């Protein structure tokens, strides 16, 4: 049998690192997976984001003391010692620079959401990956939720005529608009619709965002973000003859378990789950929504 992959974590400022460490390092976990183990991590943290820097110390102690993870003093040390990498820093602004530090080691990388906070940075990351011939992908966990993938399958994705999704969209000024948390609903929209959006309009109030995308083939997709305390994730996917609801709250399997299975298969040599151009367009969709919101809801071309 092959030895378990040694996984390294870059950025201990999100609760995701506790979920991932529990999955691989705790045999008693309900979501336990074999084939990999988190062995080393670098804390990171963004001093100007309270919800980042304020969590680093606690999460660092927990992954070290509860899950037996060695704490390194640099991303490079983690990349050198591990077989595959999880870039989990919660602040999307840090991803291009941190990725450039680990890419020369040639290890496959999963980058947690938000992949980037501008389309220029998204392209910069993929250009770095190409330069160093590094396999990389990024996704929200909601892209792999069973509630969605049982509705939109590889066999019927081409038949989707439109889709509408809603979810929480808390704001963080450094990762503006839908980047910070609303990206979950945007990922679900792109899982259903695929590439091809040509313009976005977004109307925002203190409590809500409503982004409407028009695809080149005439299809329409929407994302509603809320800041009222409602954290439920819902959607509806429109086919030619029927519309099918998506309710993440009804599924039994945790969506982070599905995401973890996806990146583990990728690390083990499986296909890249998401076309890089789709990831770039998704980031541009959010960028365009922010531009539209700032301009009173006017149409912005992608």
N, C-alpha and C positions, 0 to 999 in steps of 0.2 A: 504494500500500500504506500502511496505517496505521503510524505510528511505534510502536516498542515501548513498552509501558507502563513507566513509571518506578516501580519497587518500592522501598519503604522498609522497613527492619527496625527494630523496637523491641525491644531486649534481645539482647545478644551473649553470653549465658551458657549456650548449648546448642549441641551439635554440629550441630543441625539447620540453623543459619545457614550452616555451611560447605557442607552438602548443597545448600541452596537457592541459594546464591551460585554454586556450581559449575554447577548446572543452567542458570542463566540467563546467566552471565558467562563461561563457558568453552565455546567452540564445540567443543572436542575431547572434552568430557565424554561418557561413554557414555549419560547421561540428558539430554543437552542439549535445551533447548526454546527455540524462538523466540517472539517476541511480547511479551517483557518483559525487563527488565534491572534488577538490584539496583543502585541508584545512591547511596543514602544510608542510614546506620544510626546509631542511638544506643545506646551500650554498656549502660547500666543496671547491673543486678546487685544481689543481696540480700546485705548484709553478714553477716547471721546464718545464711546457708546456704553452707557451705564449697564445695559443688559448684557453686554459682552464682558467687560473687565470685571464687573461685579460678581461674575459666576466662575471665573477662572480658578481661583484658589480652591473653592469647594469641589468643583468637578475634577480638578487635578488630584486632590487628596483621595477622592472616591475611586477614580480609575486606578490609582496606585495601590491604595490600601485594600480595596474590596476585590479588585480584579487582577491584581498582580502585574500591572503594566509599569514598565520602566519609564521614567520621565527623562527626556533628553533636553539638551540645552540649545538645540537648533533644529530646524526642519531638515537640514542636510544630514545630520546624524541619524534621524529617523529614516530618511530615504535610503541611506547607505546600508542600514541594518535590516531592512524589511523587504518583503517580496512584492507587496502591493500597498497602495497608500489611499487613505481617506482624508481628503482636504475638507475639514468640517468647520473651519472658521466661520462664525455666523455673519460676519461683516463681508458682504460681497466685494467691497472696495479692495480688500486685501488679497483676493484670489489671484489676480494676474501676477503680482510680485512674488507671492508665496509659491505659485506654480513654477515660476521661472527659477526658483531656488532648488526645486526638487526634480524638475524635468530632466536635467542632464544625467540623472542616475538611471533613466530608462525604464522605470517601474510603472505598471499600469496604475491609473489614478481615477478615483471617483470623487467628483467635486459636488459638495452638498449645495442646496439652494441658499441664497440666490447665486447662480453661476457667475454673474457679473452684474454691474449696475449701469452699464452702457453697452451699446452694440460695438463700439470701438474696442472696449476691453474684452468683450466676447471673442471678437476676431483675433485680438492679441493672444489670448490663451490658446486658441486653436493653431495660430501661426507658430507659437512656441512648441506646441505638441508635434507639429509637422517637422520643425527644425530638428528636434531630438528623437523623432520617430517613437513618440510615446502614445500609447493608447489611453484615451480619456473620454469620459462622458459625465454628464450632469443631469440630475432630475430631482424634482420633488417626489416625496414618497407617494403622493396622491396619484401620480401617473400609473402606478402599479396596483392601486387598490382593486380588490376583487369586485367591488360594486361597479366599477367602471369597465374593467377588462372583460367582464362577462357580457356587457352590453355592446362594447365596441371591440371587435375581434379583427385579426388580420384579414379574415375573409369578408367582413362587411364594412370595413373602414371606408372603402371607396364609395359606399352607398349612402354615407352620411350627408344629409342635405343642410344641416345646421345644428347648432347646439347652444345651450345657455347654462352657465354655471354660476354658483354663488358661494361665498365663504367669507371668513374673517379677513380683514385687511388692515390690521393695526399699522400705524405710521411710525417710521423711524427716519428722522430728517436726513441722516447720512446715507440711507438706502431708500430713496424717495418713492412715493406712490405705491404701486402694487409690488415693487421689488421685495419688500421686507416680509410680508406674509400673504399678500394677495396673489403672489406667484403660484401658490398652490392651485387656485382656481384657474389661473392662466394655463398651467401645465395640463390640467384636466381638459380644458378647451382644446389645446393642441393635440392631446391624445385622441380626441374625437375627430377634429377637423383636419389635422395635418397642415403642411405648409401651403402657402399661397395667398396669405392676407395681403391686401394692397393698400388699405387705408383704415384709420382708427379715429373714432370720436369718443371723447370721455368727458362726462359731466361729474363734477365732484361737489359735495357739501361736507360739512364737518363730520357727518356720520356715515356717508356713503360715497362710493364711486360706481359709476356705470360706464363700462367701456364696451363700445360696439365696433366690431371689426367686419369689414366687407372683403370677402375673398375674390380673387380674380375671376372665378367662375360664377359669381353672383350669390354665393352662399353668405349667410350672415351668422356670426357667432358673438355671444355676449358674455361678459364677466361682471358680476355685481359683487363689490366688496363692501363689507359692513364693519362699523366700529361701535356697535351698540351692545356688545357683549355676547352676541350670538356667534358661536364657534362651529356650528354645524356646517357640513359641506354637502351641497346638493347640486343636482343638475338634471337636465333633460336633453336627450339626444334625438334629433328629428331625422327620420328616414322618410322615404317617399310615401309609404302607406300608414306609418304609425310613428308615435313618439314614445320613447322609453325613458322612464325616470331613473336617476342614479341617486342613491341615498347611502353615503358612506357609513352613516351611523348604524345601518342594519347588518353590516357584514360581521361575521364571526372572527375572521382572521385579521389581526392588526396590520395596518397598511405598512408599517415599518418592517414587518417580517417579510412582506412581498418585495420591498425595496432591497432589503439585505440579500435575499435570494438572487435578485437580479444582478447586483454588483459582484456577488461571489461567483456566479456563473461567468461573468465578464472577466474577472480576475483569473479564473481557471482556464481561460482561452476561448470563451464563447464570443459570439458576435457582439459588436457594439450595439446596445439596445436602441439608440436614438441617433439619427442622422445629425452630424454637427450643424448642417445648414438649418435644420429645424430648431435647434437650440439657439442659434444666432437670431433667427427670425422671431422666436419667442421673446428674447430679450429686447429686440427692436420693437415688438408689439407693446411692451410695457413702457419703453422709452417714448414711443409715439403717444401712448395714452397720457403720460405725464405732460408732454408738450401740449396736447389738446386740452387737458384740464387747465393748464396755466393760461391758455388762450381762449377761455370761455366755451370750450366744447367744440371748437372748429375742427374740421377734418384735417388730419395729418397723414401724408402719404408715407408708406414704408419704403 
